[in-house]
Amino acid sequence: MQTLRLGRIKASIWENTSEQRTFYNVKFSRLYVDEQKKFHDSDSFGRDDLLLVSKLADLAHTFVCERMATQKSEE
């Protein structure tokens, strides 16, 4: 798993392999601290988070494309 992070927003990228190919899934989450000062993840985003989600989506896309290109060249 690869994790990309911008501030409190993160993208977790998983590589999955089947018999025919390798594919990737991405999960976006937002970190927050509760009243007891414990960290949690949320999959809900506010207005001010959306540009960071967009930027992380772009970075995750680039990461996946580069991984796939590397895998093709190794074959």
Secondary structure, DSSP 8 states (H G I E B T S, - for coil): -EEEEETTEEEEEEEEE-SS-EEEEEEEEEEEE-TTS-EEEES---GGGHHHHHHHHHHHHHHHHHHHHHHHHH-
